Amino acid sequence: MTGTEPEHDDATPDRPAPEQRPLSREEEQAAARARVTQQQTWVDLQVRRAMDRGDFDDLPGAGRPIEGLGTEHDPDWWLKGLIERERVVVLPFSVELRREDAALDEHLDGLATEQQVREHLEDFNSRVVAARYRLPEGPPLITMPRDVEAEVVAWAERRAARRPARPASREDGPDRPRRRWWQRSRRR
């Protein structure tokens, strides 16, 4: 190969070599328009074929007007639709903390260890204190932080009260060792 020959020869006897000169701005814009038109034509063709096959016949809301289209432009239309569709409740932070405070004892009773109770109470208290430093977004914040030690004691008392008293049985005597679950025989 000599220095004057091109590295790749795309020319064939049927087809001449492609032009190597750069395209002008107008030619680039015309090529881009042609690509967009070709793509739009291809998309339209795919939609028409799907319609002919009946792919869009059983869609929900077919034949009915689209709900929520008004005469005014609302930039948050999709967010409002999501909240309505998913039934999301958006409450001011103070009301949310009040609701959580009302159900806190029940939630604590569902926790298994004292460490989990402490962590949950500390998290709750930190959110209450942080809410006091915020600008009020709704009703005034009347929720107070909880005393962690007093709540842990109350949780332990409620937990002990829920445990049933163990009935005394003949098998469990003071001198007889307890059997493990894998050692117990099934009674029929």
Backbone hydrogen bonds in HBPLUS format (Angstrom, degrees):
<---DONOR---> <-ACCEPTOR-->    atom                        ^
c    i                          cat <-CA-CA->   ^        H-A-AA   ^      H-
h    n   atom  resd res      DA  || num        DHA   H-A  angle D-A-AA Bond
n    s   type  num  typ     dist DA aas  dist angle  dist       angle   num
A0005-GLU N   A0002-THR O   3.38 MM   3  5.78 159.7  2.43 110.7 116.0     1
A0012-THR N   A0015-ARG O   2.99 MM   3  5.11 157.7  2.04 148.7 155.2     2
A0028-GLU N   A0024-SER O   2.93 MM   4  6.23 155.4  2.00 153.1 160.1     3
A0029-GLN N   A0025-ARG O   2.99 MM   4  6.23 160.2  2.03 149.3 154.3     4
A0030-ALA N   A0026-GLU O   2.93 MM   4  6.12 153.9  2.00 143.4 150.8     5
A0031-ALA N   A0027-GLU O   2.91 MM   4  6.10 152.7  1.99 144.4 151.7     6
A0032-ALA N   A0028-GLU O   2.92 MM   4  6.16 154.2  1.99 147.1 154.3     7
A0033-ARG N   A0029-GLN O   2.92 MM   4  6.16 158.8  1.96 147.8 153.3     8
A0034-ALA N   A0030-ALA O   2.99 MM   4  6.17 152.4  2.07 141.5 149.1     9
A0035-ARG N   A0031-ALA O   2.93 MM   4  6.22 153.0  2.01 145.7 152.9    10
A0036-VAL N   A0032-ALA O   2.96 MM   4  6.22 161.9  1.99 153.2 157.5    11
A0037-THR N   A0033-ARG O   2.90 MM   4  6.05 163.2  1.93 149.3 154.3    12
A0038-GLN N   A0034-ALA O   2.87 MM   4  6.00 157.6  1.92 145.0 151.7    13
A0039-GLN N   A0035-ARG O   2.85 MM   4  6.06 155.3  1.91 147.1 154.1    14
A0040-GLN N   A0036-VAL O   2.82 MM   4  6.03 163.0  1.85 153.6 158.2    15
A0041-THR N   A0037-THR O   2.90 MM   4  6.06 155.5  1.96 146.1 153.1    16
A0042-TRP N   A0038-GLN O   2.95 MM   4  6.18 154.9  2.02 144.5 151.2    17
A0043-VAL N   A0039-GLN O   2.90 MM   4  6.16 161.6  1.93 154.5 158.8    18
A0044-ASP N   A0040-GLN O   2.88 MM   4  6.05 167.1  1.90 151.0 154.9    19
A0045-LEU N   A0041-THR O   2.93 MM   4  6.08 151.9  2.01 144.0 152.0    20
A0046-GLN N   A0042-TRP O   2.97 MM   4  6.28 152.8  2.05 146.6 153.6    21
A0047-VAL N   A0043-VAL O   2.95 MM   4  6.24 159.1  1.99 155.6 161.1    22
A0048-ARG N   A0044-ASP O   2.92 MM   4  6.11 163.0  1.95 149.7 154.6    23
A0049-ARG N   A0045-LEU O   2.96 MM   4  6.17 158.0  2.01 147.7 153.6    24
A0050-ALA N   A0046-GLN O   2.99 MM   4  6.21 156.2  2.05 145.3 151.7    25
A0051-MET N   A0047-VAL O   2.89 MM   4  6.15 154.6  1.95 151.4 158.7    26
A0052-ASP N   A0048-ARG O   2.93 MM   4  6.16 155.0  1.99 147.5 154.4    27
A0053-ARG N   A0049-ARG O   2.95 MM   4  6.23 145.6  2.07 143.3 152.8    28
A0054-GLY N   A0050-ALA O   3.05 MM   4  6.22 124.3  2.37 134.8 149.0    29
A0055-ASP N   A0050-ALA O   2.99 MM   5  5.38 161.2  2.03 159.3 155.7    30
A0054-GLY N   A0051-MET O   3.07 MM   3  4.98 136.5  2.27  93.9 106.6    31
A0057-ASP N   A0054-GLY O   3.34 MM   3  5.31 169.8  2.35 107.5 110.1    32
A0062-ALA N   A0059-LEU O   3.29 MM   3  5.69 142.1  2.44 139.0 134.0    33
A0064-ARG N   A0061-GLY O   3.18 MM   3  5.51 163.8  2.21 129.8 130.4    34
A0077-TRP N   A0074-ASP O   3.25 MM   3  5.45 148.0  2.35 122.2 118.4    35
A0080-LYS N   A0076-ASP O   3.04 MM   4  6.28 164.9  2.06 159.3 162.9    36
A0081-GLY N   A0077-TRP O   3.00 MM   4  6.13 154.1  2.07 142.9 150.4    37
A0082-LEU N   A0078-TRP O   2.94 MM   4  6.11 150.2  2.03 140.1 148.1    38
A0083-ILE N   A0079-LEU O   2.97 MM   4  6.23 161.8  2.01 150.9 155.2    39
A0084-GLU N   A0080-LYS O   3.01 MM   4  6.18 159.8  2.05 146.0 151.6    40
A0085-ARG N   A0081-GLY O   2.82 MM   4  5.89 163.4  1.84 148.8 154.1    41
A0086-GLU N   A0082-LEU O   2.86 MM   4  5.80 168.2  1.87 151.6 155.2    42
A0087-ARG N   A0083-ILE O   2.96 MM   4  5.48 114.0  2.41 129.1 142.0    43
A0088-VAL N   A0083-ILE O   3.08 MM   5  4.91 147.0  2.20 132.1 141.0    44
A0095-VAL N   A0092-PRO O   3.10 MM   3  5.47 121.1  2.47 106.2 119.8    45
A0096-GLU N   A0092-PRO O   3.01 MM   4  6.30 160.6  2.04 156.9 163.2    46
A0097-LEU N   A0093-PHE O   2.96 MM   4  6.19 155.1  2.02 148.4 154.3    47
A0098-ARG N   A0094-SER O   3.06 MM   4  6.28 148.5  2.16 138.7 147.3    48
A0099-ARG N   A0095-VAL O   2.97 MM   4  6.26 161.1  2.01 152.9 156.8    49
A0100-GLU N   A0096-GLU O   3.00 MM   4  6.24 158.8  2.04 145.7 151.9    50
A0101-ASP N   A0097-LEU O   2.84 MM   4  5.98 153.4  1.91 145.1 152.6    51
A0102-ALA N   A0098-ARG O   2.97 MM   4  6.23 151.5  2.06 147.3 154.5    52
A0103-ALA N   A0099-ARG O   3.20 MM   4  6.48 145.1  2.33 143.2 151.7    53
A0104-LEU N   A0101-ASP O   3.35 MM   3  4.98 164.4  2.37  97.7 101.8    54
A0107-HIS N   A0103-ALA O   3.07 MM   4  6.31 155.1  2.13 148.9 156.3    55
A0108-LEU N   A0104-LEU O   2.81 MM   4  6.05 160.2  1.85 156.2 161.8    56
A0109-ASP N   A0105-ASP O   2.97 MM   4  6.19 149.4  2.06 146.1 154.0    57
A0110-GLY N   A0107-HIS O   3.06 MM   3  5.31 142.1  2.20 102.4 113.3    58
A0111-LEU N   A0108-LEU O   3.02 MM   3  5.32 158.1  2.07 109.5 116.5    59
A0117-VAL N   A0113-THR O   3.18 MM   4  6.53 155.1  2.25 145.5 152.3    60
A0118-ARG N   A0114-GLU O   2.90 MM   4  6.19 163.2  1.93 153.3 157.5    61
A0119-GLU N   A0115-GLN O   2.94 MM   4  6.16 165.9  1.96 151.8 155.5    62
A0120-HIS N   A0116-GLN O   2.95 MM   4  6.10 161.6  1.99 148.0 153.0    63
A0121-LEU N   A0117-VAL O   2.96 MM   4  6.14 162.7  1.99 153.0 157.8    64
A0122-GLU N   A0118-ARG O   2.87 MM   4  6.07 159.1  1.92 153.1 159.1    65
A0123-ASP N   A0119-GLU O   2.96 MM   4  6.13 153.7  2.03 145.2 152.3    66
A0124-PHE N   A0120-HIS O   2.92 MM   4  6.15 161.5  1.95 148.2 153.5    67
A0125-ASN N   A0121-LEU O   2.85 MM   4  6.04 167.0  1.87 151.8 155.4    68
A0126-SER N   A0122-GLU O   2.95 MM   4  6.08 155.3  2.01 142.4 149.2    69
A0127-ARG N   A0123-ASP O   3.05 MM   4  6.33 152.9  2.13 148.5 155.3    70
A0128-VAL N   A0124-PHE O   3.00 MM   4  6.31 149.6  2.09 149.4 158.3    71
A0129-VAL N   A0125-ASN O   2.95 MM   4  6.17 166.4  1.96 155.0 158.0    72
A0130-ALA N   A0126-SER O   2.94 MM   4  6.06 157.0  1.99 142.2 149.0    73
A0131-ALA N   A0127-ARG O   2.96 MM   4  6.05 146.1  2.08 136.9 145.7    74
A0132-ARG N   A0128-VAL O   3.16 MM   4  6.46 136.8  2.35 141.3 152.1    75
A0132-ARG N   A0129-VAL O   3.16 MM   3  5.20 130.8  2.42  95.6 108.4    76
A0133-TYR N   A0130-ALA O   3.17 MM   3  5.39 139.8  2.34 101.0 111.6    77
A0134-ARG N   A0131-ALA O   3.28 MM   3  5.17 154.5  2.35  97.4 105.0    78
A0151-GLU N   A0147-ASP O   2.99 MM   4  6.14 157.9  2.04 154.2 161.1    79
A0152-VAL N   A0148-VAL O   2.92 MM   4  6.11 152.6  2.00 151.3 158.6    80
A0153-VAL N   A0149-GLU O   3.08 MM   4  6.32 157.3  2.14 146.7 152.3    81
A0154-ALA N   A0150-ALA O   2.98 MM   4  6.21 159.8  2.02 146.3 152.0    82
A0155-TRP N   A0151-GLU O   2.82 MM   4  5.99 153.2  1.89 144.5 152.4    83
A0156-ALA N   A0152-VAL O   2.95 MM   4  6.16 157.6  2.01 146.2 151.7    84
A0157-GLU N   A0153-VAL O   2.99 MM   4  6.27 153.6  2.06 147.8 155.0    85
A0158-ARG N   A0154-ALA O   2.95 MM   4  6.17 163.9  1.97 151.2 155.3    86
A0159-ARG N   A0155-TRP O   2.90 MM   4  6.05 151.0  1.98 145.4 154.2    87
A0160-ALA N   A0156-ALA O   2.94 MM   4  6.12 155.3  2.01 144.3 150.4    88
A0161-ALA N   A0157-GLU O   2.98 MM   4  6.18 151.3  2.06 146.6 154.6    89
A0162-ARG N   A0158-ARG O   3.09 MM   4  6.27 139.6  2.26 139.2 148.9    90
A0163-ARG N   A0159-ARG O   3.31 MM   4  6.59 139.5  2.49 142.6 151.7    91
A0176-ARG N   A0173-GLY O   3.35 MM   3  5.15 146.0  2.48  95.0 104.4    92
A0183-GLN N   A0180-ARG O   2.99 MM   3  5.25 145.6  2.11 105.4 116.1    93
